[in-house]
């Protein structure tokens, strides 16, 4: 346990206050922040993704923010590979890695040291599959890898095609899942989640954030991004909900209400994901207040970093 690299993981739903807490922890621990967000990696959309501004970063180095063009894809395997590089660099300089983000799959995959297939994207195959219906693709996957098909929704076209891609590449989704769990993780993580005992308090924060985004120019940002053909980032919450407004089909207020609703739904999915992790310390901001949450998080982190023998089951009881 003592030889493992220690990570501070700040997680939670969108608009919960992760960015500010991550910066506070990094400043208190002499750390650097690694963003664990599947959309903040893209350039040109800082309003929709709520990427930390220079002012919000307060001089703390932030990594994996706004470094990809919108047309590029970014997978969990890409994140794990890049995050490992950044962690090693941060630790080599005597600093503490602080992962901050709401993409639970990214952080879980990193901490658990999941291994991923080196089968890359096959553009020729994808082009040949493009004309097939979801039903046809799913039937093909059922024949090629029935076990994987049973775990993927027939309408999740992206995942079905990726599973077929793995089959054509000489492996399978089922085999990848089995292989991914080989090898002990080099990491020991402290999980801290900003939570809200009253869910409506979080929803109110989401609504205020959307209003602030619109005031900051979200519609203009969406117009530019939606005009970029093939941009992966076009699916970002905050852009696609404004598309009907930009086409003149609905008024701005209706688009804003749709965006608030979709963001709340996304937050619920995030909370469901993190609820499965029994190691998370949940600090309720609506009960404790921001200052107390920050103080408790810093105390937890310092104890974690200074006590290599601290037991996981004792952590999870807090």
Residue pairs with C-beta under 8 A, 6 or more apart in sequence:
1 188
1 308
1 309
2 308
2 309
4 185
4 186
4 187
4 188
5 87
5 91
5 97
5 186
5 187
5 188
6 96
6 97
6 187
6 188
6 189
6 190
6 304
6 305
7 87
7 97
7 98
7 99
7 111
7 187
7 188
7 189
7 190
8 25
8 29
8 31
8 96
8 97
8 98
8 99
8 189
8 190
8 192
8 301
8 304
9 36
9 99
9 107
9 111
9 189
9 190
9 191
9 192
10 18
10 21
10 22
10 25
10 98
10 99
10 100
10 101
10 192
10 193
10 194
10 297
11 18
11 36
11 101
11 102
11 104
11 107
11 191
11 192
11 193
11 274
11 280
12 18
12 102
12 193
12 194
12 195
12 270
12 274
13 102
13 202
13 266
13 267
13 268
13 270
13 271
14 50
14 102
14 206
14 209
14 263
14 266
14 267
14 270
15 50
15 202
15 205
15 206
15 209
15 263
15 267
16 194
16 195
16 196
16 202
16 205
16 267
16 285
17 194
17 205
17 285
17 290
17 293
18 100
18 101
18 102
18 194
19 50
19 52
19 56
19 100
20 56
20 290
21 100
21 192
21 194
21 293
21 294
21 297
22 33
22 98
22 100
23 33
23 52
23 56
23 57
23 58
23 60
24 294
24 297
24 298
25 31
25 98
25 192
25 297
25 298
25 301
26 32
26 33
26 60
26 96
26 98
27 58
27 60
28 298
28 301
28 302
29 96
29 98
29 298
29 301
29 302
29 305
30 94
30 95
30 96
31 60
31 90
31 95
31 96
31 97
31 98
32 60
32 61
32 62
32 63
32 90
32 95
32 96
32 97
32 98
33 52
33 57
33 60
33 61
33 62
33 63
33 98
33 99
33 100
34 62
34 63
34 64
34 83
34 86
34 87
34 90
34 97
34 98
34 99
34 100
35 41
35 51
35 52
35 62
35 63
35 64
35 65
35 100
35 101
36 64
36 79
36 83
36 99
36 100
36 101
36 102
36 103
36 106
36 107
36 110
37 49
37 51
37 101
37 102
37 103
37 106
38 74
38 79
38 103
38 106
39 45
39 48
39 49
39 233
39 236
39 237
40 49
40 50
40 51
40 64
40 65
40 66
40 101
41 64
41 65
41 66
41 67
41 68
41 74
41 79
42 49
42 66
42 68
42 69
42 70
42 72
42 74
42 232
42 233
42 236
43 66
43 67
43 68
43 69
43 70
44 66
44 70
44 221
44 224
44 225
44 233
45 51
45 70
45 221
45 225
45 233
45 236
45 238
45 239
46 53
46 66
46 221
47 213
47 216
47 217
47 218
47 221
47 238
48 213
48 218
48 221
48 222
48 225
48 236
48 237
48 238
48 239
49 236
49 238
50 209
50 213
51 65
51 66
52 62
52 65
63 86
63 90
64 79
64 82
64 83
64 86
68 74
70 225
70 228
70 231
70 232
70 233
70 234
71 228
71 230
71 231
71 232
72 232
73 121
73 232
74 232
75 116
76 105
76 106
76 109
76 116
77 116
77 117
79 103
79 106
79 109
79 110
80 106
80 109
80 110
80 114
80 116
83 99
83 106
83 110
84 110
86 97
87 97
87 187
90 96
90 97
91 97
96 305
99 107
99 110
101 107
102 270
104 270
104 273
104 274
104 277
105 273
108 277
110 187
111 185
111 187
111 189
112 181
112 185
113 183
113 184
113 185
113 186
113 187
114 180
114 181
115 179
115 180
115 181
115 182
115 183
116 176
116 180
117 166
117 169
117 171
117 176
117 179
119 165
119 166
119 169
119 170
119 171
120 169
121 165
122 165
122 168
122 169
125 164
125 165
125 168
126 161
126 165
129 137
129 161
129 164
132 140
134 154
134 155
134 157
134 160
135 154
137 157
137 160
137 161
137 164
138 149
138 152
138 154
138 160
140 164
141 148
141 149
141 152
141 160
141 163
141 164
141 167
142 149
144 163
144 164
144 167
144 172
145 163
145 166
145 167
145 172
145 173
145 174
147 174
148 163
148 172
148 173
148 174
148 177
149 160
149 163
152 159
152 160
152 163
152 173
153 159
154 160
162 173
163 172
163 173
166 172
166 173
166 175
166 176
167 173
171 179
189 279
190 281
190 300
190 301
190 304
190 315
191 277
191 279
191 280
191 281
192 280
192 281
192 283
192 297
192 300
192 301
193 274
193 280
193 281
193 282
193 283
194 283
194 285
194 293
195 271
195 282
195 283
195 284
195 285
196 202
196 284
196 285
196 286
197 284
197 286
197 287
198 286
201 285
201 286
202 267
203 264
203 267
206 260
206 263
206 264
206 267
207 260
209 263
210 256
210 259
210 260
210 263
211 256
213 238
214 252
214 256
218 238
218 242
219 242
219 245
219 246
219 252
221 239
222 238
222 239
222 242
222 243
222 246
223 246
225 231
225 233
225 234
225 236
225 239
226 234
226 239
226 240
226 242
226 243
226 246
228 234
233 239
234 240
237 259
237 262
237 263
237 266
238 259
238 263
241 255
241 258
241 259
241 262
242 255
242 259
244 250
244 255
245 251
245 252
245 254
245 255
274 280
278 316
279 312
279 315
279 316
280 316
281 297
281 300
281 315
281 316
281 318
283 293
283 296
283 297
284 293
285 293
288 296
300 318
303 310
304 310
304 315
